[in-house]
Amino acid sequence: MLTTRERWEHGYEFAVDGELVADLHTLFDQLKEKTKRLSKTYLETGECPSGEPYISVKGEHLKGVLSYIETNSEAPIVILDGKPYTWKEVGRLLQAFGGYQVKIEMKDLADEWDE
């Protein structure tokens, strides 16, 4: 598996799988292509009329990576758009979707999502 991640602790992370004898240049090209393809954002920021900033979900899709903080074993964090969010913060982001159905699907970091 070939993995790339941003330089700070909780940021974007992408991976591709390959055979032990796979050509590393080919795997690297696949990883670059995957990074370009999946580097879209799911959150948008704005400002309320009162001047207070807000973050909301663009559209009706949200994809991220589960991670953790070593000092807090109570709940994982979710990396969205390369930034860590607590479950409480994710809950606030989802409040606008009250009454909607929700689907949570887990995929290995190297797996592809069906679009």
C-alpha positions in Angstrom: 0.0 0.0 0.0 1.2 3.5 -0.9 -0.1 6.3 1.3 0.1 10.1 1.2 -0.9 12.4 3.9 -0.6 16.1 4.7 2.2 17.1 7.0 0.2 17.8 10.1 -1.3 15.2 12.3 -4.9 15.3 11.0 -5.3 16.2 7.4 -6.0 14.7 4.0 -4.9 11.1 3.5 -5.1 8.9 0.4 -3.8 5.4 -0.3 -3.6 2.8 -3.2 -3.0 -0.9 -3.0 -0.5 -2.7 -5.1 1.3 -6.0 -5.2 4.6 -6.4 -3.4 6.4 -6.4 -6.7 4.3 -3.6 -8.2 6.1 -0.8 -10.1 6.4 2.1 -7.6 6.2 4.7 -10.4 2.8 3.2 -11.5 1.5 3.1 -8.0 2.7 6.7 -7.4 0.9 7.8 -10.6 -2.3 6.0 -9.4 -2.0 7.8 -6.0 -1.6 11.2 -7.7 -4.6 10.6 -9.9 -6.7 9.4 -6.9 -5.6 12.5 -4.9 -6.8 14.8 -7.7 -10.0 12.9 -8.2 -11.0 12.8 -4.5 -9.7 16.3 -3.5 -13.2 17.9 -3.5 -14.6 19.7 -0.5 -17.9 18.8 1.3 -18.1 21.8 3.6 -18.5 25.5 2.9 -18.0 28.5 5.1 -19.9 31.7 5.1 -21.0 34.6 7.3 -24.4 35.2 8.9 -26.0 38.6 8.5 -24.9 39.2 12.1 -21.3 38.8 11.0 -20.9 35.4 12.7 -19.0 32.8 10.6 -20.6 29.4 9.9 -19.6 26.1 8.4 -22.2 24.0 6.6 -22.5 20.9 4.4 -22.4 21.6 0.6 -25.1 19.5 -1.1 -26.2 16.3 0.5 -23.0 14.3 0.7 -20.3 14.2 3.3 -17.2 12.0 3.1 -14.3 11.9 5.6 -11.9 9.6 7.5 -12.3 8.4 11.0 -9.3 9.1 13.2 -8.6 9.5 16.9 -6.9 11.7 19.4 -4.7 9.8 21.8 -5.7 12.0 24.8 -9.4 11.3 24.2 -10.5 7.6 24.0 -14.2 8.5 24.3 -15.0 9.0 20.6 -13.1 9.2 17.3 -12.8 12.3 15.3 -13.8 12.8 11.7 -11.5 14.3 9.2 -13.6 16.4 6.8 -11.9 18.5 4.1 -8.6 17.9 5.7 -9.6 19.2 9.2 -10.5 17.3 12.3 -14.1 17.6 13.7 -15.4 16.0 16.9 -18.7 14.0 16.8 -20.4 16.9 18.5 -19.2 19.3 15.7 -20.3 16.8 13.0 -23.7 16.6 14.7 -24.0 20.4 14.5 -23.1 20.2 10.8 -25.9 17.6 10.3 -28.6 19.4 12.2 -29.9 21.0 9.0 -30.7 17.6 7.7 -33.2 16.7 10.4 -35.8 14.3 9.0 -33.5 13.0 6.3 -32.3 9.4 6.0 -28.6 8.8 6.6 -26.2 6.1 5.4 -22.9 5.4 6.9 -20.6 3.2 4.9 -17.1 2.2 5.9 -14.3 1.8 3.3 -10.6 1.0 3.6 -8.5 4.0 2.8 -7.2 2.3 -0.4 -10.7 1.3 -1.6 -12.6 3.4 -4.2 -16.0 4.9 -3.6 -18.8 4.2 -6.0 -20.0 7.5 -7.3 
